[in-house]
Amino acid sequence: MSVPKFADVSINHGVLASSGGRWRDLRRFSIMTLKNFGMGRRSIEERVQEEVGFLIKAFSEYGDSVFNPNNLLCNAVSNVICSIVFGQRFEYNDPQFKFLQQGLDGYFNFLSSSKGQLFNVFPKLVWCLPGPHHHLFKHIESIREYFKQEAQRRMKNLNTDSPQDFIEAFLVRMLEQGDKPGSEFHFDNLVSSIWSLFSAGTETTTSTLRQALLLMMKYPHVQERVQKEIDQVVGSIRTPSLQDRQNMPYTDAVIHEVQRSMDLAPTSVPHKMMSDTEFKGYCIPQGTMVLPLLSSVLSDPKLWKNPDVFDPENFLNENGSFKKNDGFLAFGLGKRACLGEGLARVELFLYFSTLLQRFTFTATQPPEELDINPACCSFGRLPRMYTCYAKLRE
């Protein structure tokens, strides 16, 4: 599989842009490392709970003033990835952190632009055209160089018995593999895997949280019901935990419905046919690139009570308990489903529930005038930017 908008950034390396044996080795390692990497022996839940504290403080500084929550949400989500990859979080005003975020923001804006779509079809042509995309790719190359320097710095004092982050865990595997022929554990795959985790892990969760807050302002009665459930189960003193989720079916349903209704990645990532396949009377030859249309399932009226509107009841049964649905494919399906699904689910629940525990969000315009449709629909259905008020709850 070769997709220019992925391949040119990842150089066909890393866990996202690769395929075959390379993809299998890197995906298996990445999933294992995300689950039990032993980096400081801190759980993902602890990392998110720590970061949400910084996020609440940042929101609180605006008081009664209007603000755009996007950058702060992006910083908080990205810092969880950074704590896993680099073994540390960044202050929100850290120059290096801002440099990383600017590259990430520019990359996804390019992917969703008309020129980004043209690049995916005629990459050589777009390379010849003038425009800011040339500066963007230089920016991303500088980010890749930063990742490589971080890895090289760690290699000098690496404790192979106790890796403290994703980079060190990868380096340990590199040393174990040595000069083994065909090994996929080398610097090119490390740098591109870091980019895959950093970019995909930040943008998708940030966009979902941004859409979630917008929907709470659009439907204040939903926000009130979520807050009531939080007050009953968690209270106002302690921070919500993952254990609370089983006792908060409505909040869980709201989060799932945000993901279903926004349909963030309508075509998922490109796949390739591994053999000649017949599908509904059509022969799809081996090697053909296919795009799974997840939207057709996420909006199927045969699978959902109310597929065309935002309705948490899509995930609740008649008793008000959370109800799973096999049509919920927000993270994709099959072997190439999102490898960060577990992390994303933790972040979405803890960030969303803690923010609504502490704040009530209101828009700068009446709810009926809020536009909840995506800002663009191409590679992803990115939600709109907006400003709002975050009022501390008493």
Secondary structure, DSSP 8 states (H G I E B T S, - for coil): ---HHHHHHHTT-HHHH--HHHHHHHHHHHHHHHHH--STT--HHHHHHHHHHHHHHHHHTTTTS-B--HHHHHHHHHHHHHHHHTSS---TT-HHHHHHHHHHHHHHHHHTSHHHHHHHH-HHHHHHS-STHHHHHHHHHHHHHHHHHHHHHHHHT--TTS--SHHHHHHHHHHHHTT-TT---SHHHHHHHHHHHHHHHHHHHHHHHHHHHHHHHH-HHHHHHHHHHHHHHT-SSS---GGGGGG-HHHHHHHHHHHHHH-S-TT-S-EE-SS-EEETTEEE-TT-EE---THHHHT-TTT-SSTTS--GGGGB-TTS-B---TT--TT--STTS-TTHHHHHHHHHHHHHHHHHHEEEEESS-GGG---S-SEESSSEE-----EEEEE--
